[in-house]
Amino acid sequence: MSSTAQTSAPPADKPVVRPGDKIFAGLSSASGIMILTTLVGVAAFLIWQAWPALVADPADVRGGQGLLWYIGPLVYGTLVAAVIALIIGFPLSVGIALFISHYAPRRLAQALGYVIDLLAAVPSVVFGLWGVSVIGPMLMGVQAWSIDNLRFLPFIGGPASPKSMLVTGAVLAIMILPIMTAVNREVFLQTPRLHEEASLALGATRWEMIRQAVLPFGRSGIISGAMLGLGRALGETMAVAIILSISARYTPVITSPANPGTIAADIALQFPEASHGAHLATLVASGLVLFLVTLIVNMTARYIVSRRAAFSGAN
């Protein structure tokens, strides 16, 4: 007689769940939920407070010509100042980050890293006073030369002023340097060592190695850092309020005192006088627009970062 032996696989061991893991998972989930709740709460508050301006008669809105007439130039001025800051600060941040990560000696690189990080701790009002007292007079010669020789360009015109959009963009560029440089530096330092050594082994110079291995690897990080800096420039308040001379609506000229305002600076300057009513709702509505613009910028940056999340390179 033959018998069939019935065998069964041993039961799989259940993973051990430690109390510390449960606590950490709960705190992490609660933190994420709190962030989302705060974001939704801020959006709901802005919509609620801005609703009277959204449905009000154009004559009742601050300025007397409608919400679009009032907020449109502020959005334009906000974008122009932020773009100028990005154009000036972006190449500087990439160059500084490359120098710290691949050219400077270790001790000098550490000192420069500390100095760059300390720039983020300087109050914006100090940057504003410095811009009016130092950067503005320094750029007067540049603006005067541009007006004399480049007047054919649509964004060049006079008279030159230390309170122009160009001066504002230059100060904002210095203010967004720390965040962009920090992101670029960390991305460049994460370049796989084998990629760099392979490029050098093929006879590439240091710059050719950076161009072939470092910059392509860190492209998404560079873009995301630039967009984070752009988000910071869009929301800057006191420095812009101190420097910018607001006397025009829409204008492409960036070297004259006739400038559109920015949303953040306008809210800071006008809010004390708008205690209630449609005027206050108009300012809140402009804040809602700024909230949406910065949200779009930061979401775009996160999307660019997530595209490279699965790539680890050679170790």
C-alpha positions as CSV (number, residue, x, y, z in Angstrom):
1,M,0.0,0.0,0.0
2,S,1.2,3.5,-0.8
3,S,0.3,6.5,1.2
4,T,0.5,10.1,0.1
5,A,2.2,12.3,2.6
6,Q,0.4,15.5,3.0
7,T,2.8,18.4,3.7
8,S,2.0,21.9,4.3
9,A,4.1,25.0,4.3
10,P,4.9,26.5,7.7
11,P,2.9,29.6,8.4
12,A,4.6,32.8,7.5
13,D,5.9,34.8,10.4
14,K,3.9,37.9,11.0
15,P,6.0,41.1,11.0
16,V,6.7,42.4,14.4
17,V,5.1,45.8,14.9
18,R,7.0,47.8,17.5
19,P,5.2,50.5,19.6
20,G,7.8,53.0,18.3
21,D,6.9,52.3,14.7
22,K,3.2,52.8,15.4
23,I,3.9,56.1,17.2
24,F,6.2,57.3,14.4
25,A,3.7,56.3,11.7
26,G,0.9,58.0,13.5
27,L,2.9,61.3,14.0
28,S,3.9,61.3,10.3
29,S,0.3,60.8,9.2
30,A,-1.0,63.4,11.5
31,S,1.7,65.9,10.3
32,G,0.7,65.3,6.7
33,I,-3.0,65.7,7.4
34,M,-2.3,68.8,9.4
35,I,-0.4,70.4,6.5
36,L,-3.2,69.6,4.0
37,T,-5.8,70.8,6.5
38,T,-3.9,74.1,7.0
39,L,-3.6,74.6,3.2
40,V,-7.3,74.0,2.7
41,G,-8.2,76.2,5.6
42,V,-6.1,79.1,4.3
43,A,-7.7,78.7,0.8
44,A,-11.2,78.6,2.3
45,F,-10.5,81.7,4.5
46,L,-9.2,83.7,1.5
47,I,-12.2,82.7,-0.6
48,W,-14.6,83.6,2.2
49,Q,-13.0,87.0,2.9
50,A,-12.6,87.8,-0.8
51,W,-16.1,86.8,-1.8
52,P,-17.6,90.3,-1.3
53,A,-15.0,91.7,-3.8
54,L,-15.6,88.9,-6.2
55,V,-19.3,89.6,-6.5
56,A,-19.3,93.4,-5.8
57,D,-20.1,96.0,-8.3
58,P,-17.0,97.3,-10.1
59,A,-17.5,100.8,-8.7
60,D,-17.4,99.5,-5.1
61,V,-14.0,97.7,-5.6
62,R,-10.9,99.6,-4.6
63,G,-9.9,101.8,-7.5
64,G,-13.5,102.1,-8.7
65,Q,-13.0,100.2,-12.0
66,G,-13.3,96.6,-11.1
67,L,-11.3,93.8,-9.6
68,L,-9.5,92.9,-12.8
69,W,-8.4,96.5,-13.3
70,Y,-7.0,96.6,-9.8
71,I,-5.3,93.2,-9.5
72,G,-4.1,92.8,-13.1
73,P,-1.2,95.4,-12.9
74,L,-0.2,94.0,-9.5
75,V,0.0,90.5,-10.9
76,Y,2.0,91.9,-13.8
77,G,4.4,93.7,-11.5
78,T,4.8,90.7,-9.3
79,L,5.7,88.5,-12.2
80,V,8.1,91.0,-13.7
81,A,10.0,91.5,-10.5
82,A,10.3,87.8,-9.9
83,V,11.4,87.0,-13.4
84,I,14.1,89.7,-13.3
85,A,15.3,88.2,-10.0
86,L,15.3,84.8,-11.5
87,I,17.3,85.9,-14.6
88,I,19.9,87.5,-12.4
89,G,20.1,85.0,-9.6
90,F,19.8,81.7,-11.5
91,P,23.2,81.7,-13.2
92,L,24.8,83.0,-10.0
93,S,23.3,80.2,-8.0
94,V,24.5,77.5,-10.5
95,G,28.0,79.0,-10.6
96,I,28.3,79.3,-6.8
97,A,27.1,75.8,-6.3
98,L,29.5,74.4,-8.9
99,F,32.4,76.2,-7.3
100,I,31.5,74.9,-3.8
101,S,30.9,71.3,-4.9
102,H,33.7,70.8,-7.5
103,Y,36.3,73.6,-7.5
104,A,36.8,75.1,-4.0
105,P,39.0,73.4,-1.4
106,R,37.1,71.6,1.4
107,R,37.6,74.2,4.0
108,L,36.8,77.1,1.7
109,A,33.7,75.2,0.4
110,Q,32.4,74.7,4.0
111,A,32.9,78.4,4.8
112,L,31.2,79.5,1.6
113,G,28.3,77.1,2.3
114,Y,27.8,78.7,5.8
115,V,27.9,82.2,4.3
116,I,25.3,81.4,1.7
117,D,23.1,79.7,4.2
118,L,23.4,82.8,6.5
119,L,22.0,85.0,3.8
120,A,18.6,83.3,4.3
121,A,18.6,84.6,7.9
122,V,18.9,88.3,7.0
123,P,15.5,90.1,7.4
124,S,13.9,91.3,4.3
125,V,13.6,94.8,5.6
126,V,17.4,94.9,5.9
127,F,17.7,93.9,2.2
128,G,15.2,96.7,1.4
129,L,17.2,99.4,3.2
130,W,20.4,98.1,1.7
131,G,18.9,98.1,-1.8
132,V,17.8,101.7,-1.5
133,S,21.1,102.9,0.0
134,V,23.6,100.8,-1.9
135,I,22.3,98.7,-4.8
136,G,20.2,101.5,-6.2
137,P,23.0,104.1,-6.4
138,M,25.4,101.4,-7.7
139,L,23.0,100.6,-10.6
140,M,22.4,104.2,-11.5
141,G,25.4,104.2,-13.9
142,V,24.3,101.0,-15.5
143,Q,20.7,102.3,-16.0
144,A,22.0,105.6,-17.4
145,W,24.2,103.8,-19.9
146,S,21.4,101.5,-20.9
147,I,19.1,104.5,-21.4
148,D,21.7,106.3,-23.6
149,N,22.7,103.2,-25.7
150,L,19.8,100.7,-25.5
151,R,16.8,102.9,-25.7
152,F,15.5,101.0,-28.7
153,L,14.7,98.1,-26.4
154,P,11.1,98.1,-25.2
155,F,12.1,97.6,-21.6
156,I,14.7,100.4,-21.4
157,G,13.6,104.0,-20.7
158,G,14.2,106.9,-18.5
159,P,14.8,108.7,-16.3
160,A,17.1,106.4,-14.3
161,S,16.0,105.8,-10.7
162,P,17.4,104.0,-7.7
163,K,13.8,102.8,-7.1
164,S,13.2,101.1,-10.4
165,M,12.0,97.5,-11.2
166,L,15.6,96.6,-12.1
167,V,16.9,97.5,-8.7
168,T,14.0,95.6,-7.1
169,G,14.8,92.5,-9.2
170,A,18.5,92.7,-8.3
171,V,17.8,92.8,-4.5
172,L,15.3,89.9,-4.9
173,A,18.0,88.0,-6.8
174,I,20.3,88.3,-3.8
175,M,17.4,87.2,-1.5
176,I,16.6,84.0,-3.4
177,L,20.3,83.0,-3.9
178,P,20.5,80.9,-0.6
179,I,17.6,78.6,-1.5
180,M,18.6,78.1,-5.1
181,T,22.3,77.7,-4.3
182,A,21.6,75.2,-1.5
183,V,19.4,73.0,-3.8
184,N,21.9,73.1,-6.6
185,R,24.8,72.3,-4.3
186,E,23.1,69.2,-2.8
187,V,22.1,68.0,-6.3
188,F,25.6,68.4,-7.7
189,L,27.1,66.6,-4.7
190,Q,24.8,63.7,-5.4
191,T,26.2,63.1,-8.9
192,P,27.4,59.5,-9.1
193,R,31.1,59.3,-8.6
194,L,31.4,56.7,-11.3
195,H,29.9,59.1,-13.9
196,E,32.5,61.8,-13.0
197,E,35.4,59.3,-13.0
198,A,34.3,57.8,-16.3
199,S,34.2,61.2,-18.0
200,L,37.6,62.1,-16.6
201,A,39.0,58.7,-17.7
202,L,38.0,59.4,-21.3
203,G,40.2,62.6,-21.3
204,A,37.6,65.2,-20.4
205,T,38.6,68.3,-18.6
206,R,36.9,69.3,-15.3
207,W,34.5,71.6,-17.1
208,E,33.8,69.0,-19.7
209,M,33.1,66.5,-17.0
210,I,30.7,68.9,-15.3
211,R,28.9,69.6,-18.6
212,Q,28.7,65.9,-19.5
213,A,28.0,64.3,-16.1
214,V,27.1,66.8,-13.4
215,L,24.7,69.2,-15.2
216,P,22.6,66.5,-17.0
217,F,22.3,64.5,-13.7
218,G,21.2,67.6,-11.8
219,R,18.9,69.2,-14.4
220,S,15.7,68.5,-12.6
221,G,17.1,69.7,-9.3
222,I,18.4,72.9,-10.9
223,I,14.9,73.6,-12.4
224,S,13.1,72.8,-9.1
225,G,15.5,75.0,-7.1
226,A,14.9,77.9,-9.6
227,M,11.2,77.5,-9.2
228,L,11.4,77.5,-5.4
229,G,13.4,80.7,-5.7
230,L,10.8,82.1,-8.0
231,G,8.1,81.3,-5.4
232,R,10.1,83.1,-2.8
233,A,10.5,86.2,-5.0
234,L,6.8,86.2,-5.8
235,G,5.8,86.5,-2.1
236,E,8.5,89.0,-1.0
237,T,6.9,92.0,0.8
238,M,9.0,94.5,2.8
239,A,12.0,94.8,0.5
240,V,9.8,95.5,-2.5
241,A,7.7,97.9,-0.5
242,I,10.8,99.9,0.5
243,I,12.5,99.9,-2.9
244,L,9.8,100.1,-5.5
245,S,8.4,103.4,-6.5
246,I,4.8,102.8,-7.6
247,S,3.5,105.4,-10.1
248,A,2.2,103.5,-13.2
249,R,-0.1,100.7,-14.2
250,Y,1.2,98.6,-17.0
251,T,4.7,99.4,-18.4
252,P,7.5,97.2,-19.8
253,V,10.2,99.7,-18.7
254,I,12.3,98.4,-15.9
255,T,14.9,101.3,-15.5
256,S,12.5,104.2,-14.6
257,P,10.6,105.2,-11.4
258,A,7.3,104.5,-13.2
259,N,6.6,101.0,-12.1
260,P,3.6,98.7,-11.4
261,G,3.3,97.4,-7.9
262,T,3.4,93.9,-6.6
263,I,0.6,92.1,-4.8
264,A,2.5,91.4,-1.5
265,A,3.9,95.0,-1.3
266,D,0.5,96.5,-2.1
267,I,-1.2,94.5,0.7
268,A,1.4,95.5,3.2
269,L,1.1,99.2,2.3
270,Q,-2.7,99.4,1.9
271,F,-3.9,97.0,4.6
272,P,-3.8,99.4,7.6
273,E,-6.2,101.8,5.8
274,A,-8.6,99.1,4.7
275,S,-10.3,98.1,7.9
276,H,-13.5,96.7,6.5
277,G,-15.8,96.6,3.5
278,A,-15.1,96.1,-0.2
279,H,-11.6,97.6,0.1
280,L,-10.5,95.0,2.6
281,A,-12.1,92.3,0.5
282,T,-10.2,93.6,-2.6
283,L,-6.9,93.2,-0.8
284,V,-7.8,89.7,0.3
285,A,-8.8,88.8,-3.2
286,S,-5.4,89.9,-4.5
287,G,-3.8,87.8,-1.7
288,L,-5.9,84.9,-3.0
289,V,-4.5,85.4,-6.5
290,L,-0.9,85.4,-5.1
291,F,-1.7,82.3,-3.1
292,L,-2.8,80.5,-6.3
293,V,0.3,81.7,-8.3
294,T,2.7,80.5,-5.6
295,L,0.8,77.3,-5.2
296,I,1.1,76.6,-8.9
297,V,4.8,77.4,-8.9
298,N,5.6,75.1,-5.9
299,M,3.4,72.3,-7.3
300,T,5.3,72.5,-10.6
301,A,8.6,72.3,-8.7
302,R,7.5,69.2,-6.8
303,Y,6.4,67.6,-10.0
304,I,9.8,68.2,-11.6
305,V,11.5,66.7,-8.5
306,S,9.3,63.6,-8.5
307,R,10.2,62.8,-12.1
308,R,13.7,62.0,-11.0
309,A,12.8,60.4,-7.7
310,A,13.2,56.8,-9.0
311,F,16.6,57.5,-10.5
312,S,19.5,56.7,-8.2
313,G,22.5,56.4,-10.6
314,A,25.6,54.4,-10.0
315,N,27.0,54.3,-6.5
